[in-house]
Amino acid sequence: MNEILVLYYSRGGHTAQLARLIARGIEEVPGMRARLRQVPPVAPVTETAQPPEPEDGAPYVQKQDLLECVGLAMGSPTRFGNMAAPLKYFLDCTGAEWASGTLVGKPAALFTSTSTMHGGQESTLLSMALPLLHHGMLLLGVPYTEPALTTTQSGGTPYGASHVSGAKGENSISEHERELARALGRRLAETARKLATAG
C-alpha cells in the first residue's frame, strides 16, 4: 500500500475533521492509504517538554513520515490570512529534507478552516503552498469539474478544500465542503498512484 501523509494543525477540531474527510477520499482509491498526523502546538515560553503523544487526535508527525509517504495533504486553520505558527514551525525545521530532496516530485494538496466567509481561506492556502514549492512538490487544487465548487455557499476553493466554521465554531461541515474535501483526497491519491507506477 502506498501511503499519503495527511498533516494538520487543529485547535477547534474543524481542520481535523477536514483532514479525516480528505483521508477518506484518499482511501477510496484502490491501493492507497492515508497516514494521519498532526503537528504539536508551540508556545513562546516552554517550561515542560511536550508529551510524545497527543491526548487526542492523530499522532504527532515525525520527519520520517515525509520520507515514507508518496504524497502530502497539509492543513491549518487561518491565522490572519496565514497558516498557524505550529505548522510554520514544523516546515521551518525541514531544511535537511529540502537539501536532500525528500519531497521533490511528490504531489501535494492543501486545506484550511476559517471562522468567517472572508477570513483568509485563499491566502492561507497560498501561504502553505509556498514552502511546498520550495520543496519541489507538485501542487494540486480542486478543479471546476467538481460541481460543488460552483454551488457551495460556504467553503471550497480551487486552491484546496476549506470550511467556514462560524465565529464560535458553530457550523458543522456542509455537504458541499464534504464533497470537495473527499474529491481533493481522491485526486491526490490518483495522482500519487500514477506517479508511483510511472516511476
C-alpha positions as semicolon CSV with decimal commas, in nm:
position;residue;x (nm);y (nm);z (nm)
1;M;0,000;0,000;0,000
2;N;0,118;0,349;-0,089
3;E;0,057;0,599;0,191
4;I;-0,020;0,969;0,171
5;L;0,061;1,186;0,469
6;V;-0,238;1,394;0,585
7;L;-0,070;1,650;0,809
8;Y;-0,257;1,918;1,001
9;Y;-0,277;2,153;1,294
10;S;-0,619;2,197;1,452
11;R;-0,729;2,388;1,758
12;G;-1,108;2,383;1,745
13;G;-1,137;2,049;1,565
14;H;-1,267;2,173;1,228
15;T;-0,936;2,134;1,043
16;A;-0,902;1,786;1,192
17;Q;-1,248;1,699;1,056
18;L;-1,141;1,814;0,709
19;A;-0,826;1,601;0,744
20;R;-1,037;1,293;0,813
21;L;-1,259;1,364;0,510
22;I;-0,954;1,401;0,286
23;A;-0,816;1,077;0,428
24;R;-1,146;0,909;0,345
25;G;-1,119;1,033;-0,014
26;I;-0,761;0,902;-0,035
27;E;-0,868;0,558;0,078
28;E;-1,144;0,544;-0,184
29;V;-0,865;0,498;-0,439
30;P;-0,753;0,132;-0,465
31;G;-0,403;0,068;-0,333
32;M;-0,380;0,398;-0,143
33;R;-0,388;0,465;0,229
34;A;-0,385;0,781;0,441
35;R;-0,142;0,839;0,728
36;L;-0,300;1,098;0,961
37;R;-0,055;1,308;1,163
38;Q;-0,070;1,639;1,348
39;V;0,195;1,893;1,441
40;P;0,240;1,969;1,811
41;P;0,148;2,312;1,947
42;V;0,416;2,573;2,008
43;A;0,435;2,839;2,280
44;P;0,651;3,150;2,330
45;V;0,777;3,008;2,662
46;T;0,835;2,636;2,712
47;E;0,855;2,515;3,071
48;T;0,787;2,145;3,022
49;A;0,853;1,912;2,731
50;Q;0,567;1,824;2,501
51;P;0,437;1,470;2,566
52;P;0,546;1,218;2,298
53;E;0,183;1,151;2,202
54;P;-0,111;1,394;2,200
55;E;-0,404;1,341;2,434
56;D;-0,642;1,309;2,139
57;G;-0,634;1,303;1,761
58;A;-0,365;1,167;1,533
59;P;-0,007;1,100;1,648
60;Y;0,249;1,377;1,615
61;V;0,434;1,391;1,286
62;Q;0,792;1,267;1,251
63;K;1,033;1,367;0,973
64;Q;1,034;1,002;0,865
65;D;0,668;1,041;0,762
66;L;0,776;1,286;0,491
67;L;1,022;1,034;0,352
68;E;0,794;0,730;0,365
69;C;0,482;0,881;0,208
70;V;0,420;0,925;-0,165
71;G;0,218;1,247;-0,128
72;L;0,110;1,512;0,120
73;A;-0,218;1,678;0,216
74;M;-0,148;1,965;0,455
75;G;-0,396;2,174;0,652
76;S;-0,416;2,457;0,902
77;P;-0,673;2,699;1,038
78;T;-0,608;3,055;0,927
79;R;-0,418;3,299;1,144
80;F;-0,457;3,649;0,999
81;G;-0,464;3,509;0,647
82;N;-0,168;3,279;0,705
83;M;-0,101;2,929;0,834
84;A;-0,087;2,874;1,211
85;A;0,250;2,903;1,387
86;P;0,283;2,531;1,479
87;L;0,265;2,424;1,114
88;K;0,501;2,703;1,006
89;Y;0,746;2,599;1,279
90;F;0,740;2,238;1,159
91;L;0,803;2,346;0,798
92;D;1,082;2,580;0,910
93;C;1,258;2,276;1,058
94;T;1,262;2,077;0,730
95;G;1,587;2,221;0,595
96;A;1,754;1,880;0,585
97;E;1,459;1,736;0,389
98;W;1,477;2,031;0,149
99;A;1,852;1,980;0,097
100;S;1,814;1,607;0,033
101;G;1,509;1,642;-0,193
102;T;1,282;1,426;0,022
103;L;0,963;1,580;-0,121
104;V;1,075;1,658;-0,475
105;G;0,826;1,533;-0,734
106;K;0,562;1,424;-0,481
107;P;0,206;1,559;-0,519
108;A;0,057;1,784;-0,251
109;A;-0,282;1,935;-0,167
110;L;-0,395;2,189;0,092
111;F;-0,691;2,254;0,323
112;T;-0,798;2,514;0,577
113;S;-1,077;2,634;0,804
114;T;-1,183;2,989;0,892
115;S;-1,442;3,131;1,127
116;T;-1,582;3,372;0,867
117;M;-1,651;3,351;0,494
118;H;-1,382;3,605;0,403
119;G;-1,143;3,522;0,686
120;G;-0,844;3,445;0,464
121;Q;-0,907;3,096;0,327
122;E;-0,742;3,151;-0,010
123;S;-0,442;3,345;0,126
124;T;-0,388;3,076;0,391
125;L;-0,391;2,803;0,125
126;L;-0,149;3,002;-0,088
127;S;0,080;3,067;0,212
128;M;0,101;2,692;0,271
129;A;0,181;2,636;-0,097
130;L;0,497;2,850;-0,090
131;P;0,721;2,621;0,119
132;L;0,595;2,316;-0,071
133;L;0,700;2,479;-0,398
134;H;1,046;2,532;-0,248
135;H;1,047;2,160;-0,162
136;G;0,978;2,078;-0,527
137;M;0,632;1,933;-0,471
138;L;0,361;1,915;-0,739
139;L;0,061;2,118;-0,617
140;L;-0,294;2,005;-0,686
141;G;-0,613;2,203;-0,641
142;V;-0,983;2,137;-0,682
143;P;-1,086;2,165;-1,050
144;Y;-1,414;2,320;-1,158
145;T;-1,518;1,982;-1,294
146;E;-1,629;1,924;-0,934
147;P;-1,990;2,054;-0,939
148;A;-1,985;2,151;-0,569
149;L;-1,717;2,410;-0,638
150;T;-1,962;2,631;-0,826
151;T;-2,260;2,570;-0,598
152;T;-2,106;2,586;-0,250
153;Q;-2,244;2,858;-0,022
154;S;-1,965;2,816;0,233
155;G;-1,616;2,667;0,197
156;G;-1,446;2,519;-0,106
157;T;-1,187;2,685;-0,332
158;P;-0,988;2,589;-0,640
159;Y;-0,675;2,622;-0,423
160;G;-0,781;2,349;-0,181
161;A;-1,055;2,224;0,047
162;S;-1,194;2,459;0,310
163;H;-1,462;2,507;0,575
164;V;-1,636;2,808;0,731
165;S;-1,674;2,716;1,098
166;G;-1,860;3,026;1,226
167;A;-1,745;3,284;1,480
168;K;-1,794;3,041;1,769
169;G;-1,727;2,720;1,576
170;E;-2,100;2,653;1,550
171;N;-2,111;2,545;1,183
172;S;-2,079;2,178;1,102
173;I;-1,909;2,085;0,775
174;S;-2,157;2,133;0,492
175;E;-2,235;1,868;0,232
176;H;-2,052;2,067;-0,037
177;E;-1,748;2,109;0,188
178;R;-1,751;1,732;0,250
179;E;-1,776;1,653;-0,120
180;L;-1,488;1,883;-0,207
181;A;-1,261;1,753;0,071
182;R;-1,317;1,393;-0,038
183;A;-1,271;1,488;-0,404
184;L;-0,939;1,652;-0,320
185;G;-0,827;1,340;-0,135
186;R;-0,920;1,121;-0,431
187;R;-0,742;1,349;-0,678
188;L;-0,428;1,349;-0,465
189;A;-0,433;0,971;-0,430
190;E;-0,499;0,911;-0,800
191;T;-0,212;1,142;-0,896
192;A;0,026;0,981;-0,644
193;R;-0,066;0,635;-0,772
194;K;0,001;0,736;-1,134
195;L;0,335;0,888;-1,043
196;A;0,435;0,580;-0,842
197;T;0,353;0,342;-1,128
198;A;0,519;0,566;-1,388
199;G;0,846;0,567;-1,194
